[in-house]
Amino acid sequence: MTVASGNATTMETLPPDFGAWTCPLPLRDYPEILLAHGGGGSLMQDLIQHLFAPAFACPELDAMGDAAVIPSPGARLAMSTDSFVVRPLFFPGSSIGDLAVNGTVNDLAMQGATPLYLSAGFILEEGLSLQVLAGIVDRMAEAARRAGVRIITGDTKVVERGSADQVFINTAGLGVVADGVHLGASRIRQGDAILVSGTLGDHGIAIMSVREGLEFDTVIESDCQPLHHLAEALLRIGGDSVRMMRDATRGGLAGVLQEMASASSLCMELEEAAIPVRDDVRGACELLGLDPLYVANEGKMVAIVAPHRAEPLAALLRSLPGGERACIAGTVSSRAASTVTLRTRMGTHRLLPPALGEQLPRIC
């Protein structure tokens, strides 16, 4: 295959099955990495399903959870890793340091794990202010204390000026999964309820307001927070009635539910009137032409639960800090396999298709 690269044309050797890839927007149509490949939409899923997953195939990875559950003598462990490249580094209510801790803590929590330890890897650009770096590290340390985890190892690399956007951070996390906790798409059933722990779109709009210099009547702050206390409470009270949990980060609520729908071969039906969105966030989304259902969050979880426990578990979340606006946002059905639909306030139904990429670049 001939691929143009800059002003030169080179021959690249592709995997033998590259030409057989079939998806709505095949990766072969994009011989170079685009920003959309990291945006949580169809191009990112294509990259995972056709490149990473086949190359690294193993039972732990094949489960495609937010964290991998690992059998070990005396305990079940969960491990996750994530990288953070947000711009700007500080924004209303949070920072890249908070994201680096809470993002990985939440990935562990969504697998039912109690987070214990983190590693931290820093890629620093030459010329980064030490004062800025110290501020990031302080925020990371405080976030770790609040989440009850310890940062026990790390690494630092410095790259030439212009090779990175000030600082990139990678964190990996390790946690313990209690006996009897089993979560996953295979446990989702028709009739189950979809719980959302709070208002949508806060994080993405907080980033956008700073980056673009937008001014609103009120300051919109990121929702970045650890979710393990909400997850632990759900599992403690809900037990087996909790089918699956995910945090609604890249791709937002719609993106997370599309993954669940695809993995379970069921339909996720949302009720627009039930979904909590702050008025200022909704207004900002309308101004910017964004859909809050697709805007990233950093402190909101989605849980699929048995229908007879839905209201008590939603009430439980509402009684806890960070879950005050929790609600039953929809139900699981077999109406149209592997799809996500929205029942609008007008009573009509519309399909929520997978996003190609991310509505807002570089927000986590």
Summary of the structure (lengths in Angstrom):
residues: 364
radius of gyration: 20.4
end to end distance: 34.2
largest distance: 62.3
contacts: 1221
relative contact order: 0.16
helix: 34%
strand: 26%
